[in-house]
Amino acid sequence: MSDIDCKEALKKLYEYLDGELSPTDARDIEHHLEICAACYPEVRLTTEYREALRRAAQGQPCCPEGLRHRIAHIIEKERRTPP
């Protein structure tokens, strides 16, 4: 098992929640999140926010493909920008 720090765990949080990590990376993130009290507020906020978005979007039509690409580009750019 890899010992990852908070910075690495939070950097991969969205990929973890979306099921996009390899099984090994997912286990490493999961293990860190289970034992790290410092990461708990960020994980809880993120999961609650995602759930609120999911509930709000129920029954809504999908957004246009162009908008989806622009949003994905903005998110990726933000993820790569150091805090």
C-alpha atoms as a printed R data frame, in Angstrom:
   type eleno elety resid chain resno       x      y       z
1  ATOM     1    CA   MET     A     1   0.000  0.000   0.000
2  ATOM     2    CA   SER     A     2   1.273  3.442  -0.905
3  ATOM     3    CA   ASP     A     3   1.482  6.194   1.686
4  ATOM     4    CA   ILE     A     4  -0.019  9.229   0.011
5  ATOM     5    CA   ASP     A     5  -0.371 12.642   1.585
6  ATOM     6    CA   CYS     A     6  -3.383 14.938   1.772
7  ATOM     7    CA   LYS     A     7  -2.312 16.959  -1.253
8  ATOM     8    CA   GLU     A     8  -2.181 13.852  -3.462
9  ATOM     9    CA   ALA     A     9  -5.438 12.438  -2.057
10 ATOM    10    CA   LEU     A    10  -7.367 15.660  -2.642
11 ATOM    11    CA   LYS     A    11  -5.807 16.127  -6.074
12 ATOM    12    CA   LYS     A    12  -7.289 12.773  -7.120
13 ATOM    13    CA   LEU     A    13 -10.540 13.099  -5.156
14 ATOM    14    CA   TYR     A    14 -12.830 13.737  -8.136
15 ATOM    15    CA   GLU     A    15 -11.255 10.919 -10.131
16 ATOM    16    CA   TYR     A    16 -11.742  8.660  -7.120
17 ATOM    17    CA   LEU     A    17 -15.388  9.639  -6.670
18 ATOM    18    CA   ASP     A    18 -16.018  9.186 -10.404
19 ATOM    19    CA   GLY     A    19 -14.459  5.700 -10.386
20 ATOM    20    CA   GLU     A    20 -11.742  6.760 -12.838
21 ATOM    21    CA   LEU     A    21  -8.695  5.558 -10.899
22 ATOM    22    CA   SER     A    22  -6.957  2.226 -11.190
23 ATOM    23    CA   PRO     A    23  -7.957 -0.232  -8.458
24 ATOM    24    CA   THR     A    24  -4.598  0.288  -6.716
25 ATOM    25    CA   ASP     A    25  -4.828  4.085  -6.776
26 ATOM    26    CA   ALA     A    26  -8.460  3.941  -5.636
27 ATOM    27    CA   ARG     A    27  -7.502  1.736  -2.655
28 ATOM    28    CA   ASP     A    28  -4.684  4.121  -1.745
29 ATOM    29    CA   ILE     A    29  -7.002  7.136  -1.836
30 ATOM    30    CA   GLU     A    30  -9.723  5.279   0.054
31 ATOM    31    CA   HIS     A    31  -7.271  4.213   2.751
32 ATOM    32    CA   HIS     A    32  -5.990  7.754   3.170
33 ATOM    33    CA   LEU     A    33  -9.496  9.211   3.364
34 ATOM    34    CA   GLU     A    34 -10.524  6.627   5.968
35 ATOM    35    CA   ILE     A    35  -7.737  7.585   8.350
36 ATOM    36    CA   CYS     A    36  -7.210 11.303   7.681
37 ATOM    37    CA   ALA     A    37  -9.262 13.704   9.770
38 ATOM    38    CA   ALA     A    38  -7.751 16.682   7.924
39 ATOM    39    CA   CYS     A    39  -9.241 15.579   4.588
40 ATOM    40    CA   TYR     A    40 -12.675 14.751   5.989
41 ATOM    41    CA   PRO     A    41 -14.233 18.246   5.647
42 ATOM    42    CA   GLU     A    42 -13.179 18.526   1.990
43 ATOM    43    CA   VAL     A    43 -14.429 15.037   1.162
44 ATOM    44    CA   ARG     A    44 -17.741 15.635   2.913
45 ATOM    45    CA   LEU     A    45 -18.265 19.011   1.216
46 ATOM    46    CA   THR     A    46 -17.420 17.539  -2.182
47 ATOM    47    CA   THR     A    47 -19.694 14.526  -1.851
48 ATOM    48    CA   GLU     A    48 -22.599 16.600  -0.509
49 ATOM    49    CA   TYR     A    49 -22.158 19.172  -3.281
50 ATOM    50    CA   ARG     A    50 -22.107 16.466  -5.950
51 ATOM    51    CA   GLU     A    51 -25.219 14.870  -4.480
52 ATOM    52    CA   ALA     A    52 -27.037 18.235  -4.413
53 ATOM    53    CA   LEU     A    53 -26.136 18.779  -8.071
54 ATOM    54    CA   ARG     A    54 -27.340 15.283  -8.932
55 ATOM    55    CA   ARG     A    55 -30.686 15.886  -7.191
56 ATOM    56    CA   ALA     A    56 -31.092 19.298  -8.838
57 ATOM    57    CA   ALA     A    57 -30.395 17.844 -12.281
58 ATOM    58    CA   GLN     A    58 -32.928 15.032 -12.064
59 ATOM    59    CA   GLY     A    59 -35.366 15.330 -14.924
60 ATOM    60    CA   GLN     A    60 -33.405 18.129 -16.581
61 ATOM    61    CA   PRO     A    61 -32.379 17.824 -20.232
62 ATOM    62    CA   CYS     A    62 -28.700 17.274 -20.949
63 ATOM    63    CA   CYS     A    63 -26.675 20.329 -21.811
64 ATOM    64    CA   PRO     A    64 -25.395 20.887 -25.355
65 ATOM    65    CA   GLU     A    65 -22.191 19.043 -26.267
66 ATOM    66    CA   GLY     A    66 -20.267 22.291 -26.838
67 ATOM    67    CA   LEU     A    67 -21.103 23.495 -23.355
68 ATOM    68    CA   ARG     A    68 -20.007 20.178 -21.865
69 ATOM    69    CA   HIS     A    69 -16.623 20.495 -23.588
70 ATOM    70    CA   ARG     A    70 -16.144 24.083 -22.412
71 ATOM    71    CA   ILE     A    71 -16.997 23.160 -18.832
72 ATOM    72    CA   ALA     A    72 -14.665 20.141 -18.915
73 ATOM    73    CA   HIS     A    73 -11.877 22.357 -20.239
74 ATOM    74    CA   ILE     A    74 -12.404 24.912 -17.448
75 ATOM    75    CA   ILE     A    75 -12.442 22.193 -14.790
76 ATOM    76    CA   GLU     A    76  -9.263 20.608 -16.125
77 ATOM    77    CA   LYS     A    77  -7.542 23.993 -16.222
78 ATOM    78    CA   GLU     A    78  -8.574 24.688 -12.624
79 ATOM    79    CA   ARG     A    79  -7.329 21.271 -11.469
80 ATOM    80    CA   ARG     A    80  -3.921 21.992 -12.956
81 ATOM    81    CA   THR     A    81  -3.642 25.438 -11.351
82 ATOM    82    CA   PRO     A    82  -1.883 25.308  -7.979
83 ATOM    83    CA   PRO     A    83  -3.858 26.778  -5.062
